[in-house]
Amino acid sequence: MSESTIGYRIKQLREKRKWSQIEFAKKMGINNSVLSRIESGKRPIEDSLISKAADIFNVSSDYLLGRESDSNNRLFVENLFEDQNLGLWFKDIKDASPEKQEELKQFWEFIKQKENKR
């Protein structure tokens, strides 16, 4: 994927959160001029920075690289609930084993039934 696609997606995600380049560069541990060149596609981004950006934005590296057309619905969940911890919780469920997912579904159904009885 081209550097301009990666840079565009980083810029899009940064602006969606209303972070300045300076703010996001600090989170990434890089100079804001480096971030500016990455966002404009003038500088390649190191693999370690792709991973770091993906973690900060709570998206996959594949999304940043343009291998996925959406951000695995993580942004949707994050924006829907405006709670990053909840987005991480959903990610953890998605990454859990099928057995653990089934156990969590059963637990959730139990909680819903308990709430409905009130």
Contacts in CASP RR format, 6 or more apart in sequence:
PFRMAT RR
TARGET T0000
AUTHOR 0000-0000-0000
METHOD contacts of the structure
MODEL  1
MSESTIGYRIKQLREKRKWSQIEFAKKMGINNSVLSRIESGKRPIEDSLI
SKAADIFNVSSDYLLGRESDSNNRLFVENLFEDQNLGLWFKDIKDASPEK
QEELKQFWEFIKQKENKR
1 65 0 8 1.000
1 66 0 8 1.000
1 67 0 8 1.000
2 41 0 8 1.000
3 38 0 8 1.000
3 41 0 8 1.000
3 42 0 8 1.000
3 43 0 8 1.000
3 44 0 8 1.000
3 45 0 8 1.000
4 40 0 8 1.000
4 41 0 8 1.000
5 65 0 8 1.000
5 66 0 8 1.000
6 38 0 8 1.000
6 41 0 8 1.000
6 45 0 8 1.000
6 50 0 8 1.000
6 64 0 8 1.000
6 65 0 8 1.000
6 66 0 8 1.000
7 38 0 8 1.000
7 39 0 8 1.000
7 40 0 8 1.000
7 41 0 8 1.000
7 45 0 8 1.000
8 39 0 8 1.000
9 63 0 8 1.000
9 64 0 8 1.000
9 66 0 8 1.000
10 35 0 8 1.000
10 38 0 8 1.000
10 39 0 8 1.000
10 45 0 8 1.000
10 53 0 8 1.000
10 57 0 8 1.000
10 64 0 8 1.000
11 39 0 8 1.000
13 53 0 8 1.000
13 57 0 8 1.000
13 59 0 8 1.000
13 75 0 8 1.000
14 21 0 8 1.000
14 24 0 8 1.000
14 39 0 8 1.000
16 75 0 8 1.000
17 57 0 8 1.000
19 27 0 8 1.000
21 32 0 8 1.000
21 35 0 8 1.000
21 36 0 8 1.000
21 39 0 8 1.000
22 32 0 8 1.000
24 35 0 8 1.000
24 56 0 8 1.000
25 31 0 8 1.000
25 32 0 8 1.000
25 34 0 8 1.000
25 35 0 8 1.000
27 56 0 8 1.000
28 35 0 8 1.000
28 49 0 8 1.000
28 52 0 8 1.000
28 53 0 8 1.000
28 56 0 8 1.000
30 49 0 8 1.000
34 43 0 8 1.000
37 43 0 8 1.000
38 45 0 8 1.000
38 49 0 8 1.000
45 53 0 8 1.000
50 61 0 8 1.000
50 64 0 8 1.000
50 65 0 8 1.000
51 61 0 8 1.000
53 64 0 8 1.000
54 60 0 8 1.000
54 61 0 8 1.000
54 63 0 8 1.000
54 64 0 8 1.000
57 64 0 8 1.000
57 71 0 8 1.000
57 75 0 8 1.000
58 74 0 8 1.000
58 75 0 8 1.000
58 78 0 8 1.000
58 84 0 8 1.000
58 87 0 8 1.000
58 88 0 8 1.000
58 91 0 8 1.000
59 71 0 8 1.000
59 72 0 8 1.000
59 74 0 8 1.000
59 75 0 8 1.000
60 68 0 8 1.000
60 71 0 8 1.000
60 72 0 8 1.000
60 74 0 8 1.000
62 68 0 8 1.000
63 70 0 8 1.000
63 71 0 8 1.000
63 72 0 8 1.000
72 94 0 8 1.000
74 87 0 8 1.000
74 90 0 8 1.000
74 91 0 8 1.000
77 86 0 8 1.000
77 87 0 8 1.000
77 90 0 8 1.000
78 84 0 8 1.000
78 86 0 8 1.000
78 87 0 8 1.000
81 87 0 8 1.000
93 101 0 8 1.000
93 104 0 8 1.000
96 104 0 8 1.000
END
